[in-house]
């Protein structure tokens, strides 16, 4: 299946999930380094199970994160929960490809996802959860503008130690649209 550029940044774009990518994702979700901060770390996931997960991800507000230069997926991001009444949602992101970690792809993908949440879905508050030991992820979230709003103390035991689960969020007034707002302004200028 080809990828479709739903939201495009400089390094990557967000596209509908292709369930046929299950083989790559099976390798990534079983990679200890990639899965260390994820809830599926304690699971053993074979290709059939990952194919089922990918098939579920194709529906809903989930995206493949695709490299602009190669048109190859590197991970996923999405909005697993929305509170329509209060205009709040949770987001999640997973960069599976080890060659793409720590190079700004996650920051750009999360920024595009927040742009979609705030400026297309009209959310007011976007939140996420992360374990306190996951410093690279926390730095990524802070670069997008997420702030610490709470913590569940000693909520995760891993590596023989207890770690806090950190809750972070960003409000629409704190977010600067990298794509959608400019596209709307450009359309307004057309005569």
N, C-alpha and C positions, 0 to 999 in steps of 0.2 A: 504494500500500500504506500502511496506517496505521502509525504508530510505536507500539511497545509499551514500556512503562516497566519494563524489567528492573531497573534501578537508578536511583533518582531522588534528585537533590540539590535545592538551592534554586534554582539557575539553569538547570540542564540535567539531562537524563537519558540513560542509555545504552539503546539499542534495537537489535534486529537490523538489520543493514545492508539497505537497500532498493536492489537493483540498478538500479531505475528512476531513481535519483538521479544517474546517470552524467553527465548534461549539466551539472549544477552542479559536480560534482567535476572534470569536464574543464576547466572554467574555472579552478578553484582549483589543480589540479596544474600548469597551464601559467602560473600567476601567479608571477613570479620571487620576489616577497617571501614568498609562502606556501611555495614549494618550496626556498628557499635552503638550508635545513639538511637536506633530504631526499635519499635516494639516487636518486630519480627526476629530480632537477634536470637532468641531462644528457640526458634523454629528451624526445622530441617525442611527445606523447600525444594522439591524436584521440579522438573520441567512441566509435568502435568498440572501440579498445583499452581505454579506460577502462571501457566497459560489461563487457568481459571480466574486468577486474580486480575490478570491483564484484560481478560474479557469483561470482567465487572468494571474495571477502571475506564473502559471505553465509553461507558455511559456516565452521566453526571458531569460534574465540573472538575474533571481531571485532564491534565495535559502532559504530553511528552515534551521534554526539554530537548531541543534539537540544535545541533551546532550549525551555525550559518555557513561555515566554510565547507563542511563535509556532508551536510544533510543527514547526519547520523545521530540517533538518540543518545543521550548521556544520562538520563534520569527522568523523573516525573515530579510534578507538583500539582496541587489541587486544593479544592475547598470541600473538605469532608462534612462540614456542618454549617448550616445557616439558620440564624434566628431572624426570620423576615420581619416580625413585629418590631423588634428592637434594632434592626439593621446592624447586626453583629454576625461575624463569621470566624471560623477557625481555618487556618491554612496549614499546609504541610509541604515539605520539599525533600527530595532524595536525589543526590548526585551519585550515581552508581559507578560511572566510568572513572577509574582512578586517574587517568590522564587529564581529566577536566576539573578535579578537585583543587581548591586553593588558587584558582586562576580567574575568579570573578564571574564565572558562569552562574553560580548559585545566587549571587547578589543580583545579577541582572534578571534572572528568571523570577526570583521572588519579587523584585520591583515590578516586573510585567504582570505577575499574578495579582499584586496589590492594586495596580492600575485597573485591572479588570474588575476586582472586587469593589473598589471605590467608585470608579467612573463608568462602569457598565452596569454592575449589579446594585449600585447606589448604597453600599454599606457605609456605616458610620465608624465602626470599630472592627479591626482585624486583629486576631490574636493567634498565638501559637504557644507550644510548650517545648521545652528543651531541657536535657539533663545538664547539671552544672559542670560536669567534666568535659562537655563538648564545646570547648573554647572556640574552635574554628567556626562552628555553626553560630554561636553567640555573636562573634565578630561580624559575620555575614548579616545577621538580623539587625544588628546595631547600625551597620552601614546603610541599610534600607530605611532606618528610622525607628525601628522597634525599641521600646523601652521596657525595663523591668517593672512589672506591676505586682508580682507576688511570687511566693515560693512555697512548695510543699517540702518540708524538711525531711531529709533522709527517706525519700520516696522510692529510691532505686538502689538496689544492692548489686554491685558488679565489681569485679576485680578485687574482691575481698574487703570492699569498703562501701559505706553508705554515701549516696549523693543526693542532692536536692533536685527536685523538678522545678524548673523556673518557668514562670508564666510571663510572657512578653506581649505587648500590644502596640498598635499604632492607630491614631485617629485620623479621619479624613483631613482634618485641618493641619495635620503634621506631615502629610504626604504630598510630594511634588510629582505630578504625573509625567512620566517619561514619554508617553505616546498618545493616549486617548485624548487628553485635553487639547494638545496641539492639532490633532486630526480634526477635532470639532471646530477649532478656531480657523483652520485652513478652509474647511467647508463653508464656514460663515463668510469668509472673504470672497468666495467665488461669486462672480456676477453672471 
